[in-house]
Amino acid sequence: MAYPGNNNSSQNSELFAALVTQAQFAAYENSVARQLVTVFDAPMNTGKTLQVPVWAAVTAQNITDEAAATVKTTDTSSAVITLSEHVVYHQVTDMLRDSAYNDVMAQLGDQSGRAIAEGIDSQVFAKFSSFSSDLGAAGGELTPTLILKAAATLRSRKLTGPFFAVVHPAQAYALKDAMTKVIAYNGNTAGASSFAENRGAAMNSIAENILGGFYIGSMGGVNIFESALLTVDGSDDAVAGVFAQTALGHAMRGGIDMNTLYLPAARATDVVLKAVAGAQVLQSTHGVAITADCVI
């Protein structure tokens, strides 16, 4: 319903500058996925999809005696990133805005930015299941062996890294638990449990880092991150991912956009914040999915 005298964002958006600034800062700072994948800027007025060319691999020839080189075929495929809206809607009453001790707009901006960041990350992480390789099994724990095997799989495909892993916190618990068992043995694996028997001495320093700071760190050249935004299915399993930056693409059109509308009868302002973004697998062989249990 329209109200006489309503204002739109072109008339009063400057009153909410703190909200949109804080939202954009919070979104960029809290999004894990944007730091780990290939990021594209989607131009305005170019449709709802972004087509990314993916070049096929070529090999160099080792030529002797000035022989002629063989022409290589220039071959590309494409990955299509479909954009969608991540939206947060608030209705801020005059009473709330004028009565709160803290800056309501800045705090709403922070909450909105975090929500948009979570939406972006969830969109990216949902693509792990589209990687060409899948390790682990439903109901099984995430182990250091699976991380190392995923890294070896990527290197066997002539990728040099850096590599990243995103795992659910419950999966990370199992990984940390296996790692910290080696600390008690101080490198002496005699009589140790399964993982310590195999790699206790080699992984001792990583175990110390986990006990001291609760950070998994880097294992086999894979930087490991935890995120509760991985989707857990009905059997309490989730698909984690180990991947190179070239495995996934994330596109975003501009920054966070804001529109406001004042409602005199309600003595409130409608505030809508929006980010337009999408994600897609660019090269499925540049990532490895790991299915593992999420029960603590």
One Martini backbone bead per residue (centre of mass of N, CA, C, O) as a GRO file, in nm:
protein
  296
    1MET     BB    1   0.095   0.036   0.022
    2ALA     BB    2   0.044   0.367  -0.034
    3TYR     BB    3   0.179   0.676   0.090
    4PRO     BB    4   0.163   0.983   0.157
    5GLY     BB    5   0.491   1.106   0.146
    6ASN     BB    6   0.678   0.913   0.051
    7ASN     BB    7   1.007   0.779   0.066
    8ASN     BB    8   1.287   0.720  -0.106
    9SER     BB    9   1.620   0.655  -0.156
   10SER     BB   10   1.670   0.931  -0.312
   11GLN     BB   11   1.587   1.105  -0.036
   12ASN     BB   12   1.696   0.910   0.245
   13SER     BB   13   1.967   0.732   0.236
   14GLU     BB   14   2.166   0.910   0.405
   15LEU     BB   15   2.039   0.821   0.687
   16PHE     BB   16   2.166   0.505   0.614
   17ALA     BB   17   2.478   0.488   0.573
   18ALA     BB   18   2.569   0.305   0.810
   19LEU     BB   19   2.425   0.050   0.718
   20VAL     BB   20   2.555  -0.006   0.433
   21THR     BB   21   2.849   0.007   0.523
   22GLN     BB   22   2.837  -0.220   0.738
   23ALA     BB   23   2.728  -0.441   0.553
   24GLN     BB   24   2.962  -0.451   0.351
   25PHE     BB   25   3.187  -0.506   0.552
   26ALA     BB   26   3.068  -0.767   0.677
   27ALA     BB   27   3.049  -0.932   0.417
   28TYR     BB   28   3.353  -0.926   0.332
   29GLU     BB   29   3.478  -1.025   0.612
   30ASN     BB   30   3.280  -1.302   0.646
   31SER     BB   31   3.360  -1.419   0.379
   32VAL     BB   32   3.518  -1.707   0.283
   33ALA     BB   33   3.482  -1.772  -0.022
   34ARG     BB   34   3.610  -1.508  -0.149
   35GLN     BB   35   3.913  -1.609  -0.056
   36LEU     BB   36   3.912  -1.911  -0.231
   37VAL     BB   37   3.811  -1.799  -0.502
   38THR     BB   38   3.701  -1.697  -0.805
   39VAL     BB   39   3.651  -1.355  -0.886
   40PHE     BB   40   3.369  -1.177  -1.024
   41ASP     BB   41   3.249  -0.911  -1.221
   42ALA     BB   42   2.925  -0.809  -1.277
   43PRO     BB   43   2.779  -0.644  -1.503
   44MET     BB   44   2.569  -0.423  -1.599
   45ASN     BB   45   2.323  -0.506  -1.818
   46THR     BB   46   2.397  -0.856  -1.876
   47GLY     BB   47   2.217  -1.020  -1.710
   48LYS     BB   48   2.182  -1.338  -1.515
   49THR     BB   49   2.452  -1.425  -1.657
   50LEU     BB   50   2.787  -1.583  -1.650
   51GLN     BB   51   3.044  -1.639  -1.886
   52VAL     BB   52   3.312  -1.872  -1.845
   53PRO     BB   53   3.610  -1.938  -1.971
   54VAL     BB   54   3.760  -2.266  -2.039
   55TRP     BB   55   4.072  -2.394  -2.070
   56ALA     BB   56   4.249  -2.617  -2.221
   57ALA     BB   57   4.495  -2.829  -2.206
   58VAL     BB   58   4.847  -2.820  -2.281
   59THR     BB   59   5.140  -2.926  -2.462
   60ALA     BB   60   5.471  -2.942  -2.492
   61GLN     BB   61   5.737  -2.958  -2.715
   62ASN     BB   62   6.023  -3.165  -2.789
   63ILE     BB   63   6.262  -3.028  -3.002
   64THR     BB   64   6.460  -3.146  -3.273
   65ASP     BB   65   6.626  -3.044  -3.551
   66GLU     BB   66   6.415  -2.823  -3.639
   67ALA     BB   67   6.138  -2.908  -3.613
   68ALA     BB   68   5.813  -2.904  -3.656
   69ALA     BB   69   5.539  -2.793  -3.517
   70THR     BB   70   5.242  -2.870  -3.364
   71VAL     BB   71   4.929  -2.792  -3.378
   72LYS     BB   72   4.719  -2.648  -3.146
   73THR     BB   73   4.419  -2.669  -3.004
   74THR     BB   74   4.171  -2.431  -2.951
   75ASP     BB   75   4.007  -2.490  -2.635
   76THR     BB   76   3.673  -2.430  -2.509
   77SER     BB   77   3.474  -2.373  -2.237
   78SER     BB   78   3.188  -2.331  -2.009
   79ALA     BB   79   3.079  -2.134  -1.730
   80VAL     BB   80   2.769  -2.081  -1.559
   81ILE     BB   81   2.665  -1.795  -1.382
   82THR     BB   82   2.399  -1.760  -1.163
   83LEU     BB   83   2.205  -1.507  -1.057
   84SER     BB   84   2.114  -1.385  -0.726
   85GLU     BB   85   1.930  -1.289  -0.440
   86HIS     BB   86   2.034  -1.126  -0.136
   87VAL     BB   87   1.798  -1.071   0.129
   88VAL     BB   88   1.723  -0.792   0.358
   89TYR     BB   89   1.450  -0.716   0.590
   90HIS     BB   90   1.342  -0.407   0.739
   91GLN     BB   91   1.158  -0.255   1.023
   92VAL     BB   92   1.194   0.079   1.138
   93THR     BB   93   1.111   0.243   1.401
   94ASP     BB   94   1.110   0.539   1.551
   95MET     BB   95   1.123   0.439   1.842
   96LEU     BB   96   1.372   0.266   1.812
   97ARG     BB   97   1.570   0.470   1.686
   98ASP     BB   98   1.519   0.696   1.934
   99SER     BB   99   1.575   0.487   2.197
  100ALA     BB  100   1.834   0.376   2.144
  101TYR     BB  101   2.158   0.370   2.248
  102ASN     BB  102   2.238   0.256   1.996
  103ASP     BB  103   2.321   0.204   1.664
  104VAL     BB  104   2.089   0.068   1.477
  105MET     BB  105   2.198   0.081   1.183
  106ALA     BB  106   2.478  -0.047   1.231
  107GLN     BB  107   2.372  -0.315   1.352
  108LEU     BB  108   2.197  -0.398   1.112
  109GLY     BB  109   2.429  -0.397   0.912
  110ASP     BB  110   2.593  -0.622   1.040
  111GLN     BB  111   2.373  -0.842   1.028
  112SER     BB  112   2.321  -0.825   0.723
  113GLY     BB  113   2.608  -0.885   0.624
  114ARG     BB  114   2.629  -1.166   0.751
  115ALA     BB  115   2.388  -1.288   0.601
  116ILE     BB  116   2.502  -1.247   0.316
  117ALA     BB  117   2.763  -1.408   0.359
  118GLU     BB  118   2.619  -1.677   0.414
  119GLY     BB  119   2.479  -1.694   0.140
  120ILE     BB  120   2.735  -1.701  -0.031
  121ASP     BB  121   2.872  -1.947   0.099
  122SER     BB  122   2.646  -2.154   0.054
  123GLN     BB  123   2.653  -2.133  -0.256
  124VAL     BB  124   2.944  -2.242  -0.285
  125PHE     BB  125   2.945  -2.508  -0.104
  126ALA     BB  126   2.721  -2.660  -0.278
  127LYS     BB  127   2.948  -2.737  -0.513
  128PHE     BB  128   3.118  -2.980  -0.408
  129SER     BB  129   2.938  -3.219  -0.534
  130SER     BB  130   3.063  -3.140  -0.840
  131PHE     BB  131   3.302  -3.285  -0.817
  132SER     BB  132   3.488  -3.549  -0.968
  133SER     BB  133   3.566  -3.624  -0.670
  134ASP     BB  134   3.504  -3.885  -0.405
  135LEU     BB  135   3.548  -3.911  -0.073
  136GLY     BB  136   3.460  -4.118   0.144
  137ALA     BB  137   3.170  -4.167   0.374
  138ALA     BB  138   2.890  -4.242   0.498
  139GLY     BB  139   2.953  -4.229   0.853
  140GLY     BB  140   3.232  -4.118   0.828
  141GLU     BB  141   3.526  -3.991   0.916
  142LEU     BB  142   3.739  -3.730   0.929
  143THR     BB  143   4.067  -3.760   0.802
  144PRO     BB  144   4.393  -3.704   0.732
  145THR     BB  145   4.405  -3.902   0.494
  146LEU     BB  146   4.190  -3.758   0.318
  147ILE     BB  147   4.340  -3.492   0.284
  148LEU     BB  148   4.601  -3.612   0.159
  149LYS     BB  149   4.458  -3.753  -0.080
  150ALA     BB  150   4.338  -3.500  -0.208
  151ALA     BB  151   4.607  -3.359  -0.261
  152ALA     BB  152   4.725  -3.586  -0.439
  153THR     BB  153   4.506  -3.572  -0.655
  154LEU     BB  154   4.566  -3.281  -0.748
  155ARG     BB  155   4.870  -3.325  -0.817
  156SER     BB  156   4.812  -3.549  -1.036
  157ARG     BB  157   4.676  -3.292  -1.209
  158LYS     BB  158   4.904  -3.056  -1.205
  159LEU     BB  159   4.870  -2.919  -0.932
  160THR     BB  160   5.023  -2.664  -0.698
  161GLY     BB  161   4.860  -2.444  -0.589
  162PRO     BB  162   4.682  -2.357  -0.357
  163PHE     BB  163   4.505  -2.524  -0.096
  164PHE     BB  164   4.165  -2.597   0.011
  165ALA     BB  165   3.954  -2.638   0.307
  166VAL     BB  166   3.605  -2.722   0.377
  167VAL     BB  167   3.457  -2.781   0.697
  168HIS     BB  168   3.282  -2.908   0.933
  169PRO     BB  169   3.298  -2.883   1.271
  170ALA     BB  170   3.238  -3.188   1.318
  171GLN     BB  171   3.463  -3.284   1.129
  172ALA     BB  172   3.693  -3.130   1.272
  173TYR     BB  173   3.681  -3.283   1.536
  174ALA     BB  174   3.779  -3.554   1.428
  175LEU     BB  175   4.046  -3.443   1.321
  176LYS     BB  176   4.156  -3.330   1.590
  177ASP     BB  177   4.141  -3.587   1.755
  178ALA     BB  178   4.344  -3.745   1.583
  179MET     BB  179   4.580  -3.540   1.613
  180THR     BB  180   4.606  -3.512   1.938
  181LYS     BB  181   4.701  -3.807   2.002
  182VAL     BB  182   5.012  -3.761   1.938
  183ILE     BB  183   5.112  -3.587   2.185
  184ALA     BB  184   5.145  -3.822   2.401
  185TYR     BB  185   5.404  -3.957   2.235
  186ASN     BB  186   5.635  -3.775   2.124
  187GLY     BB  187   5.686  -3.972   1.859
  188ASN     BB  188   5.602  -4.235   2.012
  189THR     BB  189   5.417  -4.510   1.859
  190ALA     BB  190   5.407  -4.710   2.074
  191GLY     BB  191   5.082  -4.823   2.123
  192ALA     BB  192   4.919  -4.666   1.943
  193SER     BB  193   4.689  -4.546   1.764
  194SER     BB  194   4.621  -4.554   1.440
  195PHE     BB  195   4.734  -4.273   1.355
  196ALA     BB  196   4.989  -4.265   1.535
  197GLU     BB  197   5.127  -4.512   1.408
  198ASN     BB  198   5.177  -4.362   1.126
  199ARG     BB  199   5.207  -4.012   1.209
  200GLY     BB  200   5.303  -3.893   1.481
  201ALA     BB  201   5.575  -3.741   1.441
  202ALA     BB  202   5.496  -3.567   1.187
  203MET     BB  203   5.220  -3.436   1.350
  204ASN     BB  204   5.298  -3.299   1.623
  205SER     BB  205   5.289  -2.989   1.555
  206ILE     BB  206   4.989  -2.979   1.482
  207ALA     BB  207   4.882  -3.073   1.755
  208GLU     BB  208   4.991  -2.831   1.916
  209ASN     BB  209   4.820  -2.615   1.771
  210ILE     BB  210   4.543  -2.724   1.852
  211LEU     BB  211   4.580  -2.713   2.163
  212GLY     BB  212   4.658  -2.399   2.168
  213GLY     BB  213   4.431  -2.277   1.923
  214PHE     BB  214   4.214  -2.439   1.757
  215TYR     BB  215   4.395  -2.495   1.488
  216ILE     BB  216   4.466  -2.668   1.212
  217GLY     BB  217   4.569  -2.551   0.942
  218SER     BB  218   4.830  -2.712   0.772
  219MET     BB  219   4.797  -3.000   0.539
  220GLY     BB  220   4.969  -3.090   0.278
  221GLY     BB  221   4.903  -2.786   0.163
  222VAL     BB  222   4.629  -2.750   0.334
  223ASN     BB  223   4.394  -2.510   0.404
  224ILE     BB  224   4.187  -2.512   0.693
  225PHE     BB  225   3.831  -2.473   0.715
  226GLU     BB  226   3.547  -2.365   0.899
  227SER     BB  227   3.184  -2.446   0.842
  228ALA     BB  228   2.830  -2.431   0.913
  229LEU     BB  229   2.728  -2.406   0.589
  230LEU     BB  230   2.717  -2.686   0.552
  231THR     BB  231   2.523  -2.935   0.437
  232VAL     BB  232   2.308  -3.137   0.630
  233ASP     BB  233   2.177  -3.426   0.623
  234GLY     BB  234   1.957  -3.676   0.741
  235SER     BB  235   2.243  -3.850   0.813
  236ASP     BB  236   2.473  -3.651   0.911
  237ASP     BB  237   2.595  -3.545   0.638
  238ALA     BB  238   2.879  -3.400   0.456
  239VAL     BB  239   3.028  -3.190   0.199
  240ALA     BB  240   3.343  -3.150   0.149
  241GLY     BB  241   3.639  -2.946   0.044
  242VAL     BB  242   3.912  -2.982  -0.193
  243PHE     BB  243   4.090  -2.697  -0.341
  244ALA     BB  244   4.132  -2.483  -0.590
  245GLN     BB  245   4.076  -2.163  -0.695
  246THR     BB  246   3.985  -2.278  -0.996
  247ALA     BB  247   3.720  -2.446  -0.926
  248LEU     BB  248   3.575  -2.172  -0.840
  249GLY     BB  249   3.302  -1.937  -0.893
  250HIS     BB  250   3.243  -1.584  -0.813
  251ALA     BB  251   2.968  -1.360  -0.850
  252MET     BB  252   2.927  -0.990  -0.854
  253ARG     BB  253   2.699  -0.714  -0.846
  254GLY     BB  254   2.858  -0.516  -0.706
  255GLY     BB  255   2.720  -0.435  -0.416
  256ILE     BB  256   2.534  -0.319  -0.167
  257ASP     BB  257   2.195  -0.262  -0.177
  258MET     BB  258   1.960   0.017  -0.103
  259ASN     BB  259   1.621   0.047   0.027
  260THR     BB  260   1.372   0.301   0.109
  261LEU     BB  261   1.059   0.337   0.316
  262TYR     BB  262   0.824   0.554   0.432
  263LEU     BB  263   0.568   0.502   0.702
  264PRO     BB  264   0.358   0.705   0.854
  265ALA     BB  265   0.141   0.519   0.988
  266ALA     BB  266   0.381   0.333   1.120
  267ARG     BB  267   0.638   0.481   1.198
  268ALA     BB  268   0.832   0.368   0.953
  269THR     BB  269   1.112   0.188   0.799
  270ASP     BB  270   1.191   0.047   0.508
  271VAL     BB  271   1.459  -0.200   0.470
  272VAL     BB  272   1.659  -0.300   0.182
  273LEU     BB  273   1.898  -0.554   0.130
  274LYS     BB  274   2.127  -0.624  -0.154
  275ALA     BB  275   2.269  -0.912  -0.328
  276VAL     BB  276   2.433  -1.006  -0.634
  277ALA     BB  277   2.484  -1.362  -0.680
  278GLY     BB  278   2.718  -1.636  -0.775
  279ALA     BB  279   2.784  -1.995  -0.848
  280GLN     BB  280   3.055  -2.214  -0.986
  281VAL     BB  281   3.195  -2.460  -1.157
  282LEU     BB  282   3.485  -2.458  -1.351
  283GLN     BB  283   3.677  -2.713  -1.240
  284SER     BB  284   3.623  -3.029  -1.130
  285THR     BB  285   3.937  -3.132  -1.114
  286HIS     BB  286   4.008  -2.895  -0.881
  287GLY     BB  287   3.834  -3.098  -0.697
  288VAL     BB  288   3.746  -3.254  -0.372
  289ALA     BB  289   3.525  -3.461  -0.229
  290ILE     BB  290   3.406  -3.506   0.123
  291THR     BB  291   3.246  -3.757   0.290
  292ALA     BB  292   3.103  -3.693   0.620
  293ASP     BB  293   3.047  -3.689   0.941
  294CYS     BB  294   2.836  -3.474   1.193
  295VAL     BB  295   2.894  -3.627   1.463
  296ILE     BB  296   2.981  -3.569   1.815
   0.00000   0.00000   0.00000
